[in-house]
Amino acid sequence: MNSNPAEALNLVMPVFQFLDRLIQEQGIYLYMVCVWLSPLLIIWILKGGFWRRPARPTHIAFVTKSEPPPVPPKLSPTVTTTGHSPTDNDGQSFTA
C-alpha cells in the first residue's frame, strides 16, 4: 500500500474527470431531476421514511362459542342454636 497522497490522488483522478465531464454535458438534466424529486423525498422523510417500523403481521383470533357454566345451587340459610341467622351474630365474628 502506497502512503504517498499524491499517488493516491492520481488513482482517483479518472473518477473526478468523469464526474466533471458528466456535469458539463448533462448538468441541467441532473439539476432538473434533483429539483423535481426533492418534494417527494421531503414528503417521504416527514412521513417517517427513515424511522418507519416494518408492518406487524396481522394476528387472527379464533373465537369459540362455549356454554356458560352451570348455575350453582342456592344456599339455604343456616340456623344457629339461638335461632338467629349467622349474619345477626356480629359479636363472635373475630374471636381469638
C-alpha positions as CSV (number, residue, x, y, z in Angstrom):
1,M,0.0,0.0,0.0
2,N,1.3,3.4,-1.0
3,S,1.2,6.1,1.6
4,N,2.1,9.0,-0.8
5,P,-1.0,11.2,-1.0
6,A,-0.1,12.5,-4.5
7,E,-0.1,9.0,-5.9
8,A,-3.3,8.1,-4.2
9,L,-4.9,11.2,-5.8
10,N,-3.7,10.1,-9.2
11,L,-5.6,6.8,-8.7
12,V,-9.0,8.6,-8.2
13,M,-8.4,11.4,-10.8
14,P,-10.3,9.4,-13.6
15,V,-13.4,9.3,-11.3
16,F,-13.3,13.1,-10.8
17,Q,-12.7,13.7,-14.5
18,F,-15.7,11.5,-15.4
19,L,-17.9,13.5,-12.9
20,D,-16.7,16.8,-14.3
21,R,-17.5,15.7,-17.9
22,L,-20.9,14.4,-16.8
23,I,-21.8,17.7,-15.1
24,Q,-20.6,19.7,-18.1
25,E,-22.6,17.7,-20.6
26,Q,-25.7,16.7,-18.6
27,G,-25.7,19.2,-15.7
28,I,-29.1,20.8,-16.5
29,Y,-30.8,17.5,-16.7
30,L,-29.3,16.3,-13.4
31,Y,-30.4,19.6,-11.8
32,M,-34.0,19.2,-13.0
33,V,-34.2,15.6,-11.8
34,C,-33.0,16.7,-8.4
35,V,-35.4,19.6,-8.2
36,W,-38.4,17.5,-9.3
37,L,-37.6,14.6,-6.9
38,S,-36.9,16.8,-3.8
39,P,-40.5,17.3,-2.8
40,L,-41.1,13.6,-3.0
41,L,-38.1,13.0,-0.8
42,I,-39.2,15.6,1.7
43,I,-42.7,14.1,2.0
44,W,-41.2,10.7,2.4
45,I,-39.0,11.9,5.2
46,L,-41.8,13.8,7.0
47,K,-44.0,10.7,6.9
48,G,-41.3,8.8,8.8
49,G,-39.4,7.2,5.9
50,F,-36.2,6.6,7.8
51,W,-37.8,5.7,11.1
52,R,-40.8,3.7,9.9
53,R,-41.1,0.3,11.6
54,P,-42.0,-2.6,9.4
55,A,-45.6,-3.6,9.4
56,R,-46.6,-6.1,12.0
57,P,-48.2,-9.3,10.8
58,T,-51.9,-9.5,11.4
59,H,-53.0,-11.7,14.3
60,I,-56.1,-13.8,13.7
61,A,-58.1,-14.5,16.9
62,F,-60.4,-17.5,16.8
63,V,-63.5,-17.1,18.9
64,T,-65.2,-20.3,20.0
65,K,-68.7,-20.3,21.3
66,S,-68.9,-22.0,24.7
67,E,-71.8,-22.7,27.0
68,P,-71.9,-20.7,30.3
69,P,-71.0,-22.6,33.4
70,P,-73.9,-24.3,35.3
71,V,-75.6,-22.1,37.9
72,P,-74.6,-23.2,41.5
73,P,-77.5,-24.3,43.7
74,K,-78.9,-21.6,46.0
75,L,-77.6,-21.7,49.6
76,S,-80.1,-22.3,52.3
77,P,-79.9,-20.1,55.4
78,T,-78.3,-21.9,58.3
79,V,-79.9,-21.6,61.7
80,T,-77.8,-21.4,64.8
81,T,-78.8,-22.8,68.2
82,T,-80.0,-19.5,69.3
83,G,-82.4,-19.2,66.4
84,H,-80.7,-16.3,64.7
85,S,-79.0,-16.4,61.3
86,P,-75.2,-16.1,61.2
87,T,-75.3,-12.5,59.9
88,D,-77.1,-11.3,63.1
89,N,-74.4,-12.6,65.3
90,D,-71.6,-10.0,64.8
91,G,-70.1,-10.3,68.2
92,Q,-68.4,-13.6,67.5
93,S,-67.1,-12.7,64.1
94,F,-63.5,-12.0,65.2
95,T,-63.0,-14.1,68.3
96,A,-59.4,-15.0,69.2
